[in-house]
Amino acid sequence: MLEAVYISAAAVALIQNKAESAIPGECCGLLIGRADKAAKVDQVVPAENQASDPHRFLIDPQLQFDWMKKLRGTERGIIGHYHSHPNGEPKPSARDEEMANEDGLVWLIVAVIEGAAMDPRAFVCQAGLGFTEVPLRIQP
């Protein structure tokens, strides 16, 4: 289990901006970095939400494949993704639980309340077991 997720304040601001811009739908994107005892996000890749339902998110599988290929042979990888919950809570929803199928992935979730993005929260997926919240450390 991860001890914490580290991400820059600039990356959080980008995610929050994308979340506010996506209203009334959800935003989504990839988290790139390294993960061992802790996850260190060093790049955020915004994605077009491919879901037809505005209360769901779907990252383009081709985007994921392209980034996996791009990162092959490096110490970096796709360590998770982010998405927003418009007028919801910054925690995994029942729909998120249904989608959770990859162990160890970081799910960064940001709630957007009355058009304003809140601070995100981080969770780690454990297939079949759900999510466990991990501390999110926002760095300057």
Rosetta silent file (secondary structure, phi, psi, omega in degrees, C-alpha in Angstrom):
SEQUENCE: MLEAVYISAAAVALIQNKAESAIPGECCGLLIGRADKAAKVDQVVPAENQASDPHRFLIDPQLQFDWMKKLRGTERGIIGHYHSHPNGEPKPSARDEEMANEDGLVWLIVAVIEGAAMDPRAFVCQAGLGFTEVPLRIQP
SCORE:     score description
SCORE:     0.000 S_00000001
   1 L     0.000  140.043  179.287    0.000    0.000    0.000 S_00000001
   2 L   -69.718  141.695  176.835    1.241    3.479   -0.823 S_00000001
   3 L   -76.924  -34.715 -177.606    2.297    5.694    2.066 S_00000001
   4 L  -168.033  166.718  172.827    1.309    8.898    0.234 S_00000001
   5 E  -119.222  126.386  179.785    0.803   10.565   -3.137 S_00000001
   6 E  -107.207  133.136 -179.583    3.009   13.559   -3.938 S_00000001
   7 E  -150.468  150.117 -179.090    1.939   16.120   -6.534 S_00000001
   8 E   -78.771  154.505  176.616    2.839   19.738   -7.280 S_00000001
   9 H   -61.929  -34.469  178.392    0.520   22.631   -6.534 S_00000001
  10 H   -64.551  -40.059  178.629    0.727   23.569  -10.241 S_00000001
  11 H   -66.607  -40.911  177.605   -0.523   20.104  -11.240 S_00000001
  12 H   -62.839  -42.494  179.040   -3.398   20.347   -8.745 S_00000001
  13 H   -61.641  -39.328  176.989   -4.299   23.794  -10.123 S_00000001
  14 H   -62.111  -46.572  179.442   -4.379   22.344  -13.655 S_00000001
  15 H   -62.289  -43.768  179.786   -6.679   19.524  -12.545 S_00000001
  16 H   -62.955  -40.219  177.721   -8.948   21.942  -10.686 S_00000001
  17 H   -62.756  -44.670  178.224   -9.142   24.192  -13.761 S_00000001
  18 H   -62.411  -39.615 -179.942  -10.042   21.219  -15.967 S_00000001
  19 H   -63.707  -43.879  179.158  -12.675   20.132  -13.425 S_00000001
  20 H   -66.818  -38.342 -179.090  -14.309   23.562  -13.391 S_00000001
  21 H   -69.612  -25.193 -175.869  -14.208   23.799  -17.198 S_00000001
  22 L   -82.809  -10.660 -178.382  -15.864   20.391  -17.632 S_00000001
  23 L   -53.131  133.397   12.692  -19.040   21.313  -15.737 S_00000001
  24 L   -89.612   -0.993 -179.301  -21.668   19.868  -15.973 S_00000001
  25 L   -88.796 -176.294  178.568  -19.654   16.767  -16.960 S_00000001
  26 L   -97.138  145.017  171.024  -16.621   15.125  -15.434 S_00000001
  27 L   -95.693  166.219  177.216  -13.039   15.837  -16.444 S_00000001
  28 E  -160.157  164.426  178.138  -10.383   13.151  -16.533 S_00000001
  29 E   179.505  176.010 -176.947   -6.743   12.522  -17.296 S_00000001
  30 E   -97.347  150.494  172.662   -3.657   10.467  -16.612 S_00000001
  31 E  -111.495  121.474 -177.773   -1.159   10.745  -13.763 S_00000001
  32 E  -110.472  140.574  177.169    2.408   10.054  -14.859 S_00000001
  33 E   166.397 -145.636 -179.679    5.308    9.449  -12.499 S_00000001
  34 E  -128.144  147.632  177.158    6.906    6.841  -10.271 S_00000001
  35 E  -141.216  127.346  170.331    5.433    4.675   -7.554 S_00000001
  36 L  -137.789 -104.104  174.919    7.118    2.502   -4.963 S_00000001
  37 L   -73.188  -27.767  176.269    6.436    3.177   -1.275 S_00000001
  38 L  -132.322  157.400  175.342    4.950    6.499   -2.349 S_00000001
  39 E  -100.360  131.416  179.638    3.532    7.746   -5.640 S_00000001
  40 E  -120.441  104.084 -179.961    5.226   10.776   -7.117 S_00000001
  41 E   -80.794  120.660  177.668    3.201   12.462   -9.862 S_00000001
  42 E  -114.926   -3.115  177.377    5.502   14.465  -12.122 S_00000001
  43 E  -155.540  139.504  175.953    3.140   15.014  -15.056 S_00000001
  44 E  -114.695  128.962 -179.495   -0.589   15.389  -15.556 S_00000001
  45 E  -116.033  101.698  177.442   -2.017   14.534  -18.977 S_00000001
  46 E   -62.788  145.928  179.241   -5.528   15.929  -19.498 S_00000001
  47 E  -129.927  150.289  172.147   -7.814   13.716  -21.568 S_00000001
  48 L   -72.030  131.751  178.253  -11.046   14.275  -23.409 S_00000001
  49 E   -73.808  116.318 -177.174  -13.810   12.510  -21.512 S_00000001
  50 L   -87.733   -3.907 -177.342  -15.032    9.816  -23.925 S_00000001
  51 L   -72.160  140.543  177.552  -18.050    8.798  -21.813 S_00000001
  52 L   -80.126  -22.443  178.013  -21.476    9.474  -23.283 S_00000001
  53 L   -91.879  123.615 -178.001  -22.926    9.879  -19.777 S_00000001
  54 L   -66.548  -10.026  179.603  -21.851   13.207  -18.195 S_00000001
  55 L  -102.665   21.678  176.195  -21.757   11.512  -14.781 S_00000001
  56 L  -136.439  168.681  172.534  -19.079    9.039  -15.832 S_00000001
  57 L  -135.363  150.091  177.255  -15.598    9.309  -17.234 S_00000001
  58 L  -147.341  115.880  176.872  -13.730    7.333  -19.832 S_00000001
  59 E   -83.587  133.769 -179.576  -10.136    8.045  -20.817 S_00000001
  60 L   -54.386  119.414  179.753   -9.410    7.275  -24.452 S_00000001
  61 H   -57.825  -31.011  178.747   -7.696    3.861  -24.487 S_00000001
  62 H   -65.645  -38.365  176.956   -5.504    5.047  -27.387 S_00000001
  63 H   -62.100  -44.176  178.704   -4.169    7.890  -25.213 S_00000001
  64 H   -61.703  -46.405  179.536   -3.323    5.384  -22.489 S_00000001
  65 H   -60.567  -44.849 -179.644   -1.637    3.070  -24.982 S_00000001
  66 H   -60.183  -40.951  179.754    0.353    5.938  -26.513 S_00000001
  67 H   -72.156  -35.458  176.016    1.631    7.012  -23.099 S_00000001
  68 H   -61.654  -43.076  179.311    2.490    3.455  -22.103 S_00000001
  69 H   -65.343  -44.124 -179.231    4.510    3.154  -25.299 S_00000001
  70 H   -62.233  -34.735 -175.495    6.134    6.567  -24.789 S_00000001
  71 H   -91.389   -8.101 -179.572    7.192    5.679  -21.232 S_00000001
  72 L   -56.174  135.119  179.166    8.429    2.168  -22.034 S_00000001
  73 L    84.304    0.854  176.708   12.059    1.742  -20.994 S_00000001
  74 L  -108.862  174.793  176.606   11.949    4.638  -18.536 S_00000001
  75 L   -85.424   -3.721 -177.378   11.490    4.659  -14.781 S_00000001
  76 L   -99.840  159.629  177.547    8.192    6.496  -15.219 S_00000001
  77 E  -161.286  178.311  172.601    4.769    5.112  -15.961 S_00000001
  78 E   -78.205  113.271 -176.602    1.042    5.726  -15.746 S_00000001
  79 E  -102.983   -3.351  178.798    0.513    5.519  -12.010 S_00000001
  80 E   166.415 -162.226  178.449   -3.129    6.507  -12.007 S_00000001
  81 E  -150.688  169.309  176.428   -5.668    8.983  -13.219 S_00000001
  82 E  -125.096  156.651  170.012   -7.773   11.868  -12.044 S_00000001
  83 E  -158.955  168.074 -176.901  -11.392   12.778  -12.509 S_00000001
  84 E  -112.425  160.148  174.417  -13.954   15.155  -11.086 S_00000001
  85 E  -124.214   93.697  177.674  -17.281   14.788   -9.313 S_00000001
  86 E   -62.596  126.855 -179.042  -19.502   17.751  -10.227 S_00000001
  87 L    51.334   35.014  178.484  -21.669   18.602   -7.222 S_00000001
  88 L  -126.736 -162.933 -179.238  -20.459   15.408   -5.594 S_00000001
  89 L  -107.661  152.117 -179.725  -17.970   14.332   -2.995 S_00000001
  90 L   -82.590   57.905  177.525  -14.207   13.878   -3.435 S_00000001
  91 L  -148.978  159.277 -177.739  -14.373   10.158   -2.804 S_00000001
  92 L   -58.787  134.117  177.691  -15.030    7.105   -4.962 S_00000001
  93 L   -90.259  174.908  175.792  -18.637    6.750   -6.040 S_00000001
  94 H   -60.059  -37.674  177.577  -20.545    3.527   -6.595 S_00000001
  95 H   -65.004  -40.205  177.304  -19.758    3.920  -10.313 S_00000001
  96 H   -60.827  -42.351  179.249  -16.063    4.301   -9.513 S_00000001
  97 H   -58.916  -39.576  178.884  -16.234    1.094   -7.477 S_00000001
  98 H   -64.847  -33.974 -176.213  -17.706   -0.674  -10.527 S_00000001
  99 H   -83.967  -17.866 -174.214  -14.851    0.594  -12.730 S_00000001
 100 L   -68.900  110.763 -178.948  -12.032   -0.241  -10.308 S_00000001
 101 L  -141.966    6.172  179.423  -10.137   -3.153  -11.786 S_00000001
 102 L  -122.859  113.899  179.757   -6.427   -2.380  -11.643 S_00000001
 103 L   -59.837  138.240  171.269   -4.569   -2.935   -8.393 S_00000001
 104 L    84.645   -5.132  179.666   -2.363   -0.144   -7.146 S_00000001
 105 L   -74.012  141.048  175.378   -3.621    2.645   -9.399 S_00000001
 106 E   -83.646  131.458  172.651   -3.975    6.088   -7.857 S_00000001
 107 E  -113.473  111.928  176.619   -7.396    7.676   -8.259 S_00000001
 108 E   -99.565  121.084 -175.099   -7.261   11.426   -7.656 S_00000001
 109 E  -121.508  129.752  178.711  -10.780   12.789   -7.243 S_00000001
 110 E  -120.914  127.695  175.607  -11.761   16.454   -7.106 S_00000001
 111 E   -85.233  146.227  174.657  -15.255   17.636   -6.193 S_00000001
 112 E  -121.219  112.462 -177.285  -16.664   20.711   -7.905 S_00000001
 113 E  -112.842  123.437 -178.566  -19.215   22.500   -5.744 S_00000001
 114 L    49.193   42.351  175.428  -21.181   25.416   -7.195 S_00000001
 115 L    84.052   -4.229 -178.094  -18.619   25.727   -9.987 S_00000001
 116 E  -112.243  126.605  179.447  -15.551   25.799   -7.713 S_00000001
 117 E   -74.900  132.799  177.428  -13.116   22.891   -7.546 S_00000001
 118 L   -88.475  177.176  174.674  -12.232   21.734   -4.059 S_00000001
 119 L   -67.713  137.745  179.874   -8.949   20.177   -2.952 S_00000001
 120 L   -74.341  164.830  172.686   -8.568   16.688   -4.403 S_00000001
 121 E  -126.848  153.073 -176.651   -8.250   13.479   -2.416 S_00000001
 122 E  -114.834  140.578  179.635   -6.213   10.416   -3.352 S_00000001
 123 E  -136.672  153.781  175.023   -7.247    6.781   -3.251 S_00000001
 124 E  -116.068  133.441 -179.370   -5.610    3.532   -4.259 S_00000001
 125 E   -83.572  135.454  171.728   -7.598    0.881   -6.044 S_00000001
 126 E  -127.446  102.064 -174.906   -7.509   -2.710   -4.847 S_00000001
 127 L   -49.508  129.331  179.616   -9.446   -4.826   -7.353 S_00000001
 128 L    83.385  -16.755 -178.238  -12.264   -6.643   -5.644 S_00000001
 129 L  -114.307  -11.095  179.738  -11.622   -4.795   -2.376 S_00000001
 130 E    93.631 -146.232 -172.870  -12.431   -1.220   -3.342 S_00000001
 131 E  -118.889  149.592  171.541  -10.469    1.864   -2.435 S_00000001
 132 E  -125.273  129.250  178.208   -8.222    2.973    0.380 S_00000001
 133 E   -73.852  139.260  175.449   -7.577    6.675    0.924 S_00000001
 134 E  -124.058  150.583  179.769   -3.935    7.701    1.061 S_00000001
 135 L   -60.043  136.570  176.300   -2.514   11.045    2.171 S_00000001
 136 E  -104.495  120.711 -178.985   -2.152   13.574   -0.654 S_00000001
 137 E  -108.100  107.020  179.928    0.924   15.771   -0.258 S_00000001
 138 E   -90.812  121.896 -175.813    0.703   18.926   -2.369 S_00000001
 139 E  -108.951  148.918  179.835    4.147   20.417   -2.876 S_00000001
 140 L   -61.441    0.000    0.000    5.077   23.935   -3.991 S_00000001
